[in-house]
Amino acid sequence: MKVLQVFGHLNFCGAESRMMDVYRSLDRKEIVFDFLSQTREEGDFEPEIKALGGKVIKITPPRQCGIFTHIKELREVFRQGNYDAVHAHTLHQCGIILLAAYLEKVKVRVAHARNSNTSHTGLKNALQVQIGKLLIKLFATDRIAVSKLAGDFLFGKSPFKVIPNAIDVFKYIDVPEDKIQSVREEFNLSPGTKVIGHIGRFEPMKNHKFITDWFEDFSKSHPDFSLMLVGEGSLFDEIKNNVKERGLDKKVIFTGKRGDVPVLLKVFNVLILPSLFEGLPGVVLEAEASGIHSVVADVVTKEADMDMGRVHYLPLDKPEKWGNFVSEYALMPRAEKDIIISAFDKKGFTVRSTAEKYTEIYKGK
């Protein structure tokens, strides 16, 4: 069985990371994944995909070539690949992808809702979102959402299945101590320094301004804490310059894009996530698998909580409360291995469970 996974790019981001966990766990003699990237740039996961026997296909982004050329390129990919299923992970843009798949008679056409809102603004973008949603309604044979909130946003009243983002918990539990120490040395973290971590693209929805505003005040009374910001994006330079102007550059670490998230999470003492919206934040699941506490904006879906008492929701309009929670939870020991494994198994957030559900959809069951 041949399945095409469609992304905007193949970098170290949430959706791509979660599908790579699934891909690694599959019986690749039974199901073959190809990956379509809507950019000509090389993606972080490309070498591993090829090493696992997968194929990476690249097309021109629609904003560069226009919608009709984009559909033509998609149809050519589907025609040549002779796919049994197409699985799109591109929010409302799934609609165009599934329209092209329908025109090429792909039997199983899956739209995947991974976010509970969009950062696209303006009348033109609002119209594109509505058209995309309509196309999904017309041409998707199956609709998947990482949470009810994400499904309601993208699919409205159309039926959908909630299949949570599952992760390989052992990857986050069993991290060699020498790797952890190596990262601490890389960023000159003294043994007594506590690390507040954030992982996410530097885009408006991730709310980095809240983080830096809050940390400026927090650091005055907590000199033994550092802030580590992992990722890149359109606001990276702006946030970095802002931190420097405030004189916080010795306390705030910008790692850029990283491929060693399980190690970084072992360096963190606590995770913060003040996002304006999320579908199902994979980084919170990763933090729980690593055994640390997360302090999260209360607008984020509660489905990311594995009921280990490790996720704490706070309002964004009360930043003073964040400091109390962060300072308290940063001092707490990590959850034990057996507790983590049991919690993820009980919730069905295992890679094996997710892979089985995807496989049933691809087979038309």
SULDA-V866869 format. One record per pair of residues at least 4 apart in sequence whose ideal C-beta (glycine too) atoms are under 6 Angstrom apart, sorted by the first residue. I is the first residue (numbers start at 1). J is the second residue. Records with the same first field share a line. If there is no record, write none. Layout:
# SULDA-V866869
I->J / J
This chain:
# SULDA-V866869
1->31 / 84
2->32 / 83 / 84
3->33 / 85 / 362
4->34 / 36 / 83 / 86
5->19 / 33 / 35 / 87
6->36 / 88 / 97
7->16 / 37 / 89
8->38 / 90
9->37 / 39 / 43
10->16 / 37 / 43 / 45 / 46
11->43 / 44
12->44 / 259
14->282
15->89 / 114
16->45
18->165 / 282
20->45
21->167 / 168 / 351
22->354 / 355
23->33
25->351 / 355
26->31 / 355
28->53
33->54
34->55
35->49 / 56
36->57
37->43 / 58
38->59 / 61
39->61
40->58
42->46
45->49
46->56
49->54 / 56
57->77
59->73
60->64 / 65
62->67 / 70
65->69 / 70
71->100
74->100
75->100 / 103 / 104
77->81
78->101 / 104 / 106
79->104
83->106
85->108 / 362
86->101 / 106 / 109
87->110
88->94 / 97 / 111
89->112
90->94
91->115
92->129 / 132 / 133
93->132
94->98 / 111 / 136
95->132 / 135 / 136
98->109 / 139 / 140
99->135 / 139
101->106 / 109
102->139
108->141 / 362 / 364
109->140 / 141
110->142
111->136 / 140 / 143
112->144
113->145 / 150 / 151 / 154
114->146 / 279
115->150 / 279
116->149 / 150 / 153 / 277 / 279
117->277
118->129
119->204 / 205
120->125
135->139
136->140
137->158
142->361
143->155 / 160
144->161 / 163
145->150 / 151 / 160 / 162
146->150 / 165 / 279 / 280
147->279 / 280 / 301 / 303
148->162
149->301
150->279
151->155 / 160
155->160
163->357
164->349
165->280 / 282
166->349 / 350 / 351 / 354
167->285 / 289
168->351
169->289 / 344
170->174
171->262
172->262 / 286 / 289 / 290
173->337
175->262 / 263 / 266
179->263
180->266 / 267
183->263 / 267
184->189
187->253
189->193
192->224
193->226
194->224 / 225 / 269 / 330
195->226 / 228 / 267 / 268 / 269
196->225 / 227 / 270 / 272
197->228 / 268 / 271
198->211 / 229 / 272
199->230 / 283
200->206 / 231
201->231 / 233
202->208 / 231 / 233 / 235 / 236 / 239
203->233
205->275 / 276 / 277
206->275
207->274 / 275 / 276
208->239
210->214 / 274
212->243
214->218 / 319 / 322
215->219 / 227
216->246
218->222 / 323
219->251
226->251
227->252
228->253
229->254
230->255 / 258
232->236 / 256 / 257
235->239
240->254
243->248 / 249 / 252
244->249
248->252
265->286 / 287 / 290
268->292
269->330
270->292 / 293 / 326 / 329 / 330
271->287 / 294
272->295
273->281 / 296
274->297 / 316
275->297 / 300
278->300
280->301 / 303 / 304
281->304
284->294 / 304
285->304
287->292 / 294
288->306 / 310
289->340
291->334 / 335
292->334
293->310 / 329
294->311
295->312 / 325 / 326
296->300 / 313
297->316
298->313 / 314 / 315
305->311
306->343 / 347
308->335 / 343
312->325
314->321 / 322
322->326
325->329
326->330
335->339 / 340
344->349 / 350
348->353
351->355
360->365
